[in-house]
Amino acid sequence: MQGWLLDIHPISRDEVCVWIKRKDGRVELEKIKWMPKIYVVGPFDKLVQLSQILSSKYDLEFVEKHIYAGGSLETVLEVKIPFGERKKIAKEVLDIGNHIFY
């Protein structure tokens, strides 16, 4: 898929609509399954507790990420968030308490 990105917007909880202008001038619409992700950093035992609380509502995965430029890989909690639910999950994490760890 090569060309110029003209527009992208969500069309469902887990899908985006991408308008692309191809090199030959054609403009095409592509629908792509995708959800925004956030990464939660903290002590591993606290991440496990948080994952147990959130796992019934969100797609979660423990992944390795560089937290600081040039730093080593660390285990973080990846949370896929359906469009329109960023404030909801932020409130949930704060309501859990001990949010200083997250």
Order of alpha helices (4+ residues) and beta strands (2+ residues): beta-beta-beta-beta-alpha-beta-beta-alpha
